[in-house]
Amino acid sequence: SLFGFSKNEDVVHKEKVDEAIQEARIVKDFYERMISMCSKKCHASSVDPNDQVGVNNCMDRCVFKYEQTKSIVERVL
């Protein structure tokens, strides 16, 4: 075996690696969608596009609410 594991251990190791890769993809997708949604919302609601403080505050609130909702959904599931 490549890493000194038996054939069965290789299969289990590969499955765990595949699961970790899938979980990383899900987390990446979650954060990409969150940033995209919050950016659209905060830039659209800003009266002055140069008001970076207002946009940053909006982003902070949006990300916090998104994370809160994710936590609630995870507990329910």
Accessible surface in RSA format (square Angstrom, percent):
REM  Atomic radii and reference values for relative SASA: ProtOr
REM  Chains: A
REM  Algorithm: Lee & Richards
REM  Probe-radius: 1.40
REM  Slices: 20
REM RES _ NUM      All-atoms   Total-Side   Main-Chain    Non-polar    All polar
REM                ABS   REL    ABS   REL    ABS   REL    ABS   REL    ABS   REL
RES SER A   1    92.52  78.2  10.04  13.4  82.48 190.0  27.13  57.8  65.39  91.6
RES LEU A   2   154.83  86.2 120.45  86.2  34.39  86.4 127.23  89.4  27.60  74.3
RES PHE A   3   140.20  70.1 111.77  69.2  28.43  74.0 119.55  72.5  20.64  59.1
RES GLY A   4    71.69  88.4   0.00   N/A  71.69  88.4  36.81 101.0  34.88  78.1
RES PHE A   5    77.77  38.9  74.65  46.2   3.12   8.1  75.29  45.6   2.48   7.1
RES SER A   6    61.69  52.1  48.02  64.1  13.67  31.5  52.48 111.7   9.21  12.9
RES LYS A   7   169.42  82.7 160.84  98.7   8.58  20.4 106.60  96.0  62.82  66.9
RES ASN A   8   117.15  80.8 114.61 110.8   2.53   6.1  25.52  61.4  91.63  88.6
RES GLU A   9    89.96  51.6  86.16  65.2   3.80   9.0  31.18  60.3  58.78  48.0
RES ASP A  10    44.92  31.5  41.22  41.0   3.70   8.7  22.15  52.1  22.77  22.7
RES VAL A  11    76.98  50.7  74.31  67.3   2.67   6.4  76.68  66.6   0.30   0.8
RES VAL A  12    74.56  49.1  74.56  67.5   0.00   0.0  74.56  64.8   0.00   0.0
RES HIS A  13    82.95  45.3  80.10  55.7   2.85   7.3  52.43  54.0  30.51  35.5
RES LYS A  14   126.60  61.8 124.30  76.3   2.30   5.5  99.27  89.4  27.33  29.1
RES GLU A  15    92.29  53.0  90.35  68.4   1.94   4.6  31.94  61.8  60.34  49.3
RES LYS A  16   134.23  65.5 128.64  78.9   5.59  13.3  74.78  67.3  59.45  63.3
RES VAL A  17    62.48  41.1  59.52  53.9   2.96   7.1  62.48  54.3   0.00   0.0
RES ASP A  18    62.75  44.0  57.63  57.4   5.12  12.1  26.71  62.9  36.05  36.0
RES GLU A  19   119.07  68.4 111.31  84.2   7.76  18.5  47.29  91.5  71.78  58.6
RES ALA A  20    62.20  57.2  50.45  77.9  11.75  26.7  56.86  80.1   5.34  14.1
RES ILE A  21    76.49  43.5  73.87  55.0   2.62   6.3  76.31  55.0   0.18   0.5
RES GLN A  22    92.25  51.6  92.05  67.3   0.20   0.5  37.03  78.8  55.22  41.9
RES GLU A  23   113.42  65.1 111.96  84.7   1.46   3.5  31.77  61.4  81.65  66.7
RES ALA A  24    60.77  55.9  50.10  77.3  10.66  24.3  56.81  80.0   3.95  10.5
RES ARG A  25   150.75  63.3 145.81  74.3   4.94  11.8  50.82  69.5  99.93  60.6
RES ILE A  26   102.83  58.5  98.86  73.6   3.97   9.6 102.11  73.5   0.72   2.0
RES VAL A  27    66.82  44.0  65.55  59.3   1.27   3.1  66.82  58.1   0.00   0.0
RES LYS A  28   126.90  61.9 119.50  73.3   7.40  17.6  87.42  78.7  39.48  42.1
RES ASP A  29    62.02  43.4  60.86  60.6   1.16   2.7  19.26  45.3  42.76  42.6
RES PHE A  30    26.29  13.2  26.06  16.1   0.23   0.6  26.29  15.9   0.00   0.0
RES TYR A  31    89.37  41.7  89.14  50.7   0.23   0.6  62.01  46.6  27.35  33.7
RES GLU A  32    91.60  52.6  81.85  61.9   9.75  23.2  46.13  89.2  45.47  37.1
RES ARG A  33   139.82  58.7 135.82  69.2   4.00   9.5  57.33  78.4  82.49  50.0
RES MET A  34     4.87   2.5   4.87   3.2   0.00   0.0   4.87   4.1   0.00   0.0
RES ILE A  35    81.51  46.4  81.51  60.7   0.00   0.0  81.51  58.7   0.00   0.0
RES SER A  36    48.60  41.1  40.26  53.7   8.34  19.2  31.34  66.7  17.26  24.2
RES MET A  37    85.90  44.5  81.43  53.9   4.48  10.7  52.11  44.3  33.79  44.8
RES CYS A  38     0.00   0.0   0.00   0.0   0.00   0.0   0.00   0.0   0.00   0.0
RES SER A  39    31.17  26.3  30.94  41.3   0.23   0.5  19.49  41.5  11.68  16.4
RES LYS A  40   147.15  71.8 137.86  84.6   9.29  22.1  94.77  85.3  52.39  55.8
RES LYS A  41   112.06  54.7 101.08  62.0  10.98  26.1  82.48  74.2  29.57  31.5
RES CYS A  42     0.71   0.5   0.00   0.0   0.71   1.7   0.00   0.0   0.71   0.8
RES HIS A  43   102.62  56.1  87.98  61.2  14.64  37.4  56.50  58.2  46.12  53.7
RES ALA A  44    88.88  81.7  49.51  76.4  39.37  89.6  61.49  86.6  27.39  72.6
RES SER A  45    75.61  63.9  43.80  58.5  31.81  73.3  46.62  99.3  28.99  40.6
RES SER A  46    27.78  23.5   5.01   6.7  22.77  52.5  13.99  29.8  13.79  19.3
RES VAL A  47   152.77 100.5 122.12 110.6  30.65  73.9 129.44 112.5  23.33  63.3
RES ASP A  48    70.07  49.1  67.42  67.1   2.65   6.3  27.05  63.7  43.02  42.9
RES PRO A  49   110.05  80.2  90.13  82.2  19.92  72.4  94.48  78.0  15.56  96.7
RES ASN A  50   132.17  91.1 105.38 101.8  26.79  64.5  28.73  69.2 103.44 100.0
RES ASP A  51    60.35  42.3  54.15  53.9   6.20  14.7  14.62  34.4  45.73  45.6
RES GLN A  52    99.32  55.5  96.96  70.9   2.36   5.6  49.90 106.2  49.42  37.5
RES VAL A  53   107.69  70.9 106.32  96.3   1.36   3.3 107.22  93.2   0.47   1.3
RES GLY A  54    27.76  34.2   0.00   N/A  27.76  34.2  22.78  62.5   4.97  11.1
RES VAL A  55     4.20   2.8   3.20   2.9   1.01   2.4   4.02   3.5   0.18   0.5
RES ASN A  56    71.45  49.3  70.26  67.9   1.20   2.9  19.42  46.7  52.03  50.3
RES ASN A  57    71.77  49.5  69.72  67.4   2.05   4.9  10.21  24.6  61.57  59.5
RES CYS A  58     9.71   7.3   9.18  10.2   0.53   1.3   6.15  15.6   3.56   3.8
RES MET A  59    35.72  18.5  35.49  23.5   0.23   0.5  35.51  30.2   0.21   0.3
RES ASP A  60    99.17  69.5  90.62  90.2   8.55  20.2  27.98  65.9  71.19  71.0
RES ARG A  61   130.92  55.0 128.01  65.3   2.92   6.9  60.96  83.3  69.97  42.4
RES CYS A  62     8.97   6.8   4.19   4.7   4.78  11.2   3.77   9.5   5.21   5.6
RES VAL A  63    41.18  27.1  41.18  37.3   0.00   0.0  41.18  35.8   0.00   0.0
RES PHE A  64   125.72  62.9 121.07  75.0   4.64  12.1 125.36  76.0   0.36   1.0
RES LYS A  65   125.45  61.2 124.34  76.3   1.11   2.6  76.11  68.5  49.34  52.6
RES TYR A  66    51.95  24.3  46.47  26.4   5.48  14.3  29.32  22.0  22.63  27.9
RES GLU A  67    51.34  29.5  50.99  38.6   0.35   0.8  28.78  55.7  22.56  18.4
RES GLN A  68    90.27  50.5  86.33  63.1   3.94   9.4  27.00  57.5  63.27  48.0
RES THR A  69    81.15  57.7  80.25  81.4   0.90   2.1  55.29  74.3  25.86  39.1
RES LYS A  70    63.76  31.1  57.11  35.0   6.65  15.8  32.88  29.6  30.88  32.9
RES SER A  71    51.10  43.2  49.19  65.6   1.91   4.4  20.50  43.7  30.59  42.9
RES ILE A  72    93.78  53.4  93.50  69.7   0.28   0.7  93.78  67.5   0.00   0.0
RES VAL A  73    72.15  47.5  70.77  64.1   1.38   3.3  72.15  62.7   0.00   0.0
RES GLU A  74   101.97  58.5  84.80  64.2  17.17  40.9  41.53  80.3  60.44  49.3
RES ARG A  75   182.37  76.6 148.59  75.7  33.78  80.4  82.10 112.2 100.26  60.8
RES VAL A  76   121.57  80.0  89.44  81.0  32.13  77.4  96.91  84.2  24.66  66.9
RES LEU A  77   171.32  95.4 112.15  80.2  59.17 148.7 126.23  88.7  45.09 121.3
END  Absolute sums over single chains surface
CHAIN  1 A     6537.6       5743.9        793.7       4083.6       2454.0
END  Absolute sums over all chains
TOTAL          6537.6       5743.9        793.7       4083.6       2454.0
